[in-house]
Amino acid sequence: MIENAILKNVEKLPESVKQSVLDYTEFLVNRYTTAPAKTPQRGGLGIWQGQIWMSDDFDEPLEDLKDYM
C-alpha cells in the first residue's frame, strides 16, 4: 500500500524534515479536500452593447502625423 511506503520513507528522515513533510501534506489535504472557490461568471457576447462608441473618423489619419505620411 502506498501509505505504508510513505511512512517507511518518513521514518528515515530527520525531525526537521519530518515537520516539512507534515506541513506539505497538510497543504495538499487543504488543497484537494476543500471545495473549489467559485469564480465569478464573465459576461457573454454583447455585454458592452450600447456602452462603447467610436467616432466616425476613427480610421482617418491624425493631423499631428500628417507630416510623417
N, CA, C and O atoms as CSV, one atom per row, in Angstrom:
chain,resi,resn,atom,element,x,y,z
A,1,MET,N,N,0.832,-1.177,0.000
A,1,MET,CA,C,0.000,0.000,0.000
A,1,MET,C,C,0.885,1.251,0.000
A,1,MET,O,O,1.954,1.254,0.609
A,2,ILE,N,N,0.447,2.295,-0.670
A,2,ILE,CA,C,1.268,3.491,-0.810
A,2,ILE,C,C,1.479,4.208,0.521
A,2,ILE,O,O,2.543,4.784,0.752
A,3,GLU,N,N,0.474,4.177,1.398
A,3,GLU,CA,C,0.620,4.826,2.702
A,3,GLU,C,C,1.774,4.215,3.499
A,3,GLU,O,O,2.530,4.936,4.150
A,4,ASN,N,N,1.909,2.890,3.449
A,4,ASN,CA,C,2.994,2.218,4.162
A,4,ASN,C,C,4.357,2.621,3.607
A,4,ASN,O,O,5.304,2.824,4.368
A,5,ALA,N,N,4.458,2.735,2.299
A,5,ALA,CA,C,5.715,3.136,1.675
A,5,ALA,C,C,6.075,4.573,2.084
A,5,ALA,O,O,7.238,4.883,2.344
A,6,ILE,N,N,5.072,5.426,2.135
A,6,ILE,CA,C,5.317,6.812,2.549
A,6,ILE,C,C,5.792,6.845,3.996
A,6,ILE,O,O,6.756,7.542,4.314
A,7,LEU,N,N,5.127,6.100,4.875
A,7,LEU,CA,C,5.516,6.071,6.289
A,7,LEU,C,C,6.928,5.538,6.483
A,7,LEU,O,O,7.678,6.066,7.303
A,8,LYS,N,N,7.301,4.499,5.741
A,8,LYS,CA,C,8.657,3.943,5.853
A,8,LYS,C,C,9.702,4.986,5.462
A,8,LYS,O,O,10.745,5.098,6.106
A,9,ASN,N,N,9.424,5.738,4.420
A,9,ASN,CA,C,10.364,6.773,3.994
A,9,ASN,C,C,10.429,7.925,4.993
A,9,ASN,O,O,11.508,8.455,5.255
A,10,VAL,N,N,9.299,8.311,5.544
A,10,VAL,CA,C,9.273,9.410,6.509
A,10,VAL,C,C,10.033,9.023,7.780
A,10,VAL,O,O,10.702,9.867,8.376
A,11,GLU,N,N,9.939,7.780,8.193
A,11,GLU,CA,C,10.651,7.319,9.394
A,11,GLU,C,C,12.162,7.490,9.273
A,11,GLU,O,O,12.850,7.628,10.284
A,12,LYS,N,N,12.679,7.483,8.062
A,12,LYS,CA,C,14.117,7.595,7.827
A,12,LYS,C,C,14.611,9.044,7.873
A,12,LYS,O,O,15.817,9.287,7.908
A,13,LEU,N,N,13.707,9.981,7.873
A,13,LEU,CA,C,14.074,11.393,7.781
A,13,LEU,C,C,14.368,11.996,9.156
A,13,LEU,O,O,13.848,11.519,10.165
A,14,PRO,N,N,15.204,13.046,9.201
A,14,PRO,CA,C,15.424,13.763,10.460
A,14,PRO,C,C,14.157,14.529,10.866
A,14,PRO,O,O,13.296,14.806,10.031
A,15,GLU,N,N,14.057,14.865,12.149
A,15,GLU,CA,C,12.852,15.508,12.673
A,15,GLU,C,C,12.527,16.817,11.947
A,15,GLU,O,O,11.359,17.100,11.679
A,16,SER,N,N,13.529,17.600,11.636
A,16,SER,CA,C,13.272,18.886,10.984
A,16,SER,C,C,12.624,18.692,9.610
A,16,SER,O,O,11.779,19.487,9.200
A,17,VAL,N,N,13.016,17.657,8.919
A,17,VAL,CA,C,12.443,17.377,7.602
A,17,VAL,C,C,11.048,16.781,7.758
A,17,VAL,O,O,10.169,17.028,6.933
A,18,LYS,N,N,10.846,16.003,8.808
A,18,LYS,CA,C,9.514,15.444,9.061
A,18,LYS,C,C,8.489,16.565,9.247
A,18,LYS,O,O,7.350,16.442,8.798
A,19,GLN,N,N,8.886,17.654,9.903
A,19,GLN,CA,C,7.975,18.792,10.073
A,19,GLN,C,C,7.615,19.388,8.712
A,19,GLN,O,O,6.470,19.779,8.488
A,20,SER,N,N,8.587,19.456,7.810
A,20,SER,CA,C,8.311,19.972,6.463
A,20,SER,C,C,7.365,19.044,5.707
A,20,SER,O,O,6.490,19.498,4.969
A,21,VAL,N,N,7.551,17.746,5.898
A,21,VAL,CA,C,6.659,16.774,5.248
A,21,VAL,C,C,5.242,16.941,5.788
A,21,VAL,O,O,4.280,16.907,5.021
A,22,LEU,N,N,5.106,17.120,7.098
A,22,LEU,CA,C,3.791,17.335,7.694
A,22,LEU,C,C,3.138,18.592,7.143
A,22,LEU,O,O,1.961,18.580,6.784
A,23,ASP,N,N,3.904,19.677,7.077
A,23,ASP,CA,C,3.362,20.928,6.546
A,23,ASP,C,C,2.887,20.751,5.107
A,23,ASP,O,O,1.822,21.238,4.727
A,24,TYR,N,N,3.680,20.060,4.327
A,24,TYR,CA,C,3.319,19.868,2.915
A,24,TYR,C,C,2.087,18.980,2.774
A,24,TYR,O,O,1.218,19.259,1.947
A,25,THR,N,N,2.001,17.930,3.557
A,25,THR,CA,C,0.821,17.054,3.453
A,25,THR,C,C,-0.437,17.792,3.902
A,25,THR,O,O,-1.512,17.582,3.338
A,26,GLU,N,N,-0.313,18.658,4.916
A,26,GLU,CA,C,-1.472,19.457,5.325
A,26,GLU,C,C,-1.889,20.415,4.213
A,26,GLU,O,O,-3.079,20.629,3.982
A,27,PHE,N,N,-0.909,20.983,3.534
A,27,PHE,CA,C,-1.206,21.843,2.396
A,27,PHE,C,C,-1.965,21.072,1.320
A,27,PHE,O,O,-2.960,21.559,0.783
A,28,LEU,N,N,-1.490,19.868,1.009
A,28,LEU,CA,C,-2.148,19.059,-0.017
A,28,LEU,C,C,-3.562,18.668,0.391
A,28,LEU,O,O,-4.474,18.690,-0.435
A,29,VAL,N,N,-3.748,18.316,1.639
A,29,VAL,CA,C,-5.081,17.959,2.118
A,29,VAL,C,C,-6.025,19.141,1.971
A,29,VAL,O,O,-7.151,18.987,1.498
A,30,ASN,N,N,-5.568,20.323,2.376
A,30,ASN,CA,C,-6.413,21.513,2.239
A,30,ASN,C,C,-6.710,21.828,0.780
A,30,ASN,O,O,-7.814,22.250,0.436
A,31,ARG,N,N,-5.734,21.623,-0.055
A,31,ARG,CA,C,-5.914,21.947,-1.475
A,31,ARG,C,C,-6.896,21.009,-2.165
A,31,ARG,O,O,-7.693,21.450,-2.994
A,32,TYR,N,N,-6.849,19.735,-1.838
A,32,TYR,CA,C,-7.651,18.765,-2.575
A,32,TYR,C,C,-8.923,18.327,-1.866
A,32,TYR,O,O,-9.708,17.574,-2.444
A,33,THR,N,N,-9.153,18.768,-0.643
A,33,THR,CA,C,-10.376,18.350,0.039
A,33,THR,C,C,-11.368,19.483,0.228
A,33,THR,O,O,-12.532,19.227,0.537
A,34,THR,N,N,-10.947,20.718,0.054
A,34,THR,CA,C,-11.882,21.828,0.181
A,34,THR,C,C,-12.549,22.072,-1.161
A,34,THR,O,O,-11.988,21.786,-2.219
A,35,ALA,N,N,-13.742,22.602,-1.091
A,35,ALA,CA,C,-14.482,22.893,-2.323
A,35,ALA,C,C,-13.769,24.007,-3.074
A,35,ALA,O,O,-13.307,24.969,-2.462
A,36,PRO,N,N,-13.678,23.887,-4.376
A,36,PRO,CA,C,-13.008,24.943,-5.151
A,36,PRO,C,C,-13.782,26.253,-5.055
A,36,PRO,O,O,-15.012,26.266,-5.035
A,37,ALA,N,N,-13.054,27.329,-4.997
A,37,ALA,CA,C,-13.683,28.651,-4.935
A,37,ALA,C,C,-14.396,28.926,-6.250
A,37,ALA,O,O,-13.861,28.668,-7.328
A,38,LYS,N,N,-15.583,29.441,-6.146
A,38,LYS,CA,C,-16.340,29.751,-7.354
A,38,LYS,C,C,-15.810,31.040,-7.957
A,38,LYS,O,O,-15.688,32.062,-7.282
A,39,THR,N,N,-15.504,30.968,-9.224
A,39,THR,CA,C,-15.064,32.163,-9.929
A,39,THR,C,C,-16.296,32.872,-10.474
A,39,THR,O,O,-17.236,32.221,-10.932
A,40,PRO,N,N,-16.299,34.175,-10.427
A,40,PRO,CA,C,-17.466,34.892,-10.943
A,40,PRO,C,C,-17.623,34.648,-12.441
A,40,PRO,O,O,-16.641,34.567,-13.178
A,41,GLN,N,N,-18.851,34.535,-12.864
A,41,GLN,CA,C,-19.136,34.299,-14.275
A,41,GLN,C,C,-18.852,35.567,-15.070
A,41,GLN,O,O,-19.211,36.671,-14.662
A,42,ARG,N,N,-18.208,35.385,-16.196
A,42,ARG,CA,C,-17.961,36.509,-17.092
A,42,ARG,C,C,-19.178,36.693,-17.972
A,42,ARG,O,O,-19.935,35.755,-18.220
A,43,GLY,N,N,-19.349,37.898,-18.435
A,43,GLY,CA,C,-20.468,38.199,-19.306
A,43,GLY,C,C,-20.299,37.572,-20.680
A,43,GLY,O,O,-19.186,37.240,-21.087
A,44,GLY,N,N,-21.367,37.417,-21.366
A,44,GLY,CA,C,-21.344,36.833,-22.696
A,44,GLY,C,C,-21.179,37.882,-23.779
A,44,GLY,O,O,-20.851,39.038,-23.511
A,45,LEU,N,N,-21.413,37.455,-24.999
A,45,LEU,CA,C,-21.303,38.371,-26.128
A,45,LEU,C,C,-22.308,39.505,-25.988
A,45,LEU,O,O,-23.445,39.302,-25.563
A,46,GLY,N,N,-21.877,40.669,-26.342
A,46,GLY,CA,C,-22.771,41.817,-26.337
A,46,GLY,C,C,-22.956,42.468,-24.983
A,46,GLY,O,O,-23.832,43.319,-24.829
A,47,ILE,N,N,-22.160,42.095,-24.004
A,47,ILE,CA,C,-22.346,42.652,-22.666
A,47,ILE,C,C,-22.103,44.158,-22.643
A,47,ILE,O,O,-22.690,44.864,-21.823
A,48,TRP,N,N,-21.245,44.659,-23.534
A,48,TRP,CA,C,-20.937,46.088,-23.575
A,48,TRP,C,C,-21.750,46.829,-24.642
A,48,TRP,O,O,-21.479,47.995,-24.930
A,49,GLN,N,N,-22.729,46.167,-25.217
A,49,GLN,CA,C,-23.515,46.791,-26.273
A,49,GLN,C,C,-24.160,48.081,-25.757
A,49,GLN,O,O,-24.807,48.091,-24.709
A,50,GLY,N,N,-23.976,49.147,-26.499
A,50,GLY,CA,C,-24.534,50.439,-26.126
A,50,GLY,C,C,-23.690,51.198,-25.108
A,50,GLY,O,O,-24.033,52.328,-24.761
A,51,GLN,N,N,-22.611,50.620,-24.623
A,51,GLN,CA,C,-21.780,51.253,-23.613
A,51,GLN,C,C,-20.538,51.904,-24.217
A,51,GLN,O,O,-19.965,52.814,-23.617
A,52,ILE,N,N,-20.122,51.454,-25.383
A,52,ILE,CA,C,-18.901,51.936,-26.014
A,52,ILE,C,C,-19.250,52.471,-27.396
A,52,ILE,O,O,-20.091,51.905,-28.094
A,53,TRP,N,N,-18.602,53.565,-27.787
A,53,TRP,CA,C,-18.812,54.092,-29.131
A,53,TRP,C,C,-17.477,54.544,-29.696
A,53,TRP,O,O,-16.542,54.834,-28.950
A,54,MET,N,N,-17.395,54.601,-31.017
A,54,MET,CA,C,-16.218,55.116,-31.712
A,54,MET,C,C,-16.673,56.225,-32.638
A,54,MET,O,O,-17.758,56.176,-33.217
A,55,SER,N,N,-15.818,57.225,-32.763
A,55,SER,CA,C,-16.174,58.328,-33.650
A,55,SER,C,C,-16.135,57.847,-35.098
A,55,SER,O,O,-15.463,56.868,-35.422
A,56,ASP,N,N,-16.850,58.534,-35.944
A,56,ASP,CA,C,-16.929,58.148,-37.356
A,56,ASP,C,C,-15.579,58.244,-38.057
A,56,ASP,O,O,-15.338,57.515,-39.019
A,57,ASP,N,N,-14.692,59.129,-37.596
A,57,ASP,CA,C,-13.396,59.294,-38.247
A,57,ASP,C,C,-12.288,58.513,-37.527
A,57,ASP,O,O,-11.123,58.902,-37.599
A,58,PHE,N,N,-12.624,57.446,-36.851
A,58,PHE,CA,C,-11.664,56.661,-36.080
A,58,PHE,C,C,-10.489,56.182,-36.927
A,58,PHE,O,O,-9.347,56.216,-36.468
A,59,ASP,N,N,-10.749,55.738,-38.147
A,59,ASP,CA,C,-9.698,55.194,-39.013
A,59,ASP,C,C,-8.975,56.252,-39.839
A,59,ASP,O,O,-8.050,55.917,-40.579
A,60,GLU,N,N,-9.363,57.496,-39.734
A,60,GLU,CA,C,-8.736,58.558,-40.509
A,60,GLU,C,C,-7.369,58.909,-39.913
A,60,GLU,O,O,-7.182,58.807,-38.700
A,61,PRO,N,N,-6.406,59.324,-40.758
A,61,PRO,CA,C,-5.087,59.719,-40.248
A,61,PRO,C,C,-5.192,60.922,-39.315
A,61,PRO,O,O,-6.040,61.794,-39.505
A,62,LEU,N,N,-4.341,60.960,-38.328
A,62,LEU,CA,C,-4.325,62.071,-37.377
A,62,LEU,C,C,-3.592,63.269,-37.984
A,62,LEU,O,O,-2.604,63.107,-38.701
A,63,GLU,N,N,-4.083,64.457,-37.693
A,63,GLU,CA,C,-3.457,65.680,-38.199
A,63,GLU,C,C,-2.014,65.807,-37.703
A,63,GLU,O,O,-1.145,66.279,-38.435
A,64,ASP,N,N,-1.764,65.390,-36.474
A,64,ASP,CA,C,-0.420,65.504,-35.903
A,64,ASP,C,C,0.598,64.656,-36.660
A,64,ASP,O,O,1.788,64.969,-36.635
A,65,LEU,N,N,0.170,63.613,-37.318
A,65,LEU,CA,C,1.094,62.703,-38.009
A,65,LEU,C,C,1.098,62.915,-39.505
A,65,LEU,O,O,1.700,62.132,-40.240
A,66,LYS,N,N,0.429,63.973,-39.976
A,66,LYS,CA,C,0.315,64.216,-41.409
A,66,LYS,C,C,1.682,64.383,-42.079
A,66,LYS,O,O,1.859,63.967,-43.224
A,67,ASP,N,N,2.654,64.989,-41.378
A,67,ASP,CA,C,3.983,65.211,-41.941
A,67,ASP,C,C,4.753,63.898,-42.134
A,67,ASP,O,O,5.673,63.844,-42.949
A,68,TYR,N,N,4.400,62.861,-41.413
A,68,TYR,CA,C,5.110,61.584,-41.485
A,68,TYR,C,C,4.499,60.605,-42.482
A,68,TYR,O,O,5.045,59.521,-42.690
A,69,MET,N,N,3.410,60.956,-43.082
A,69,MET,CA,C,2.741,60.041,-44.000
A,69,MET,C,C,2.967,60.419,-45.435
A,69,MET,O,O,2.468,59.745,-46.336
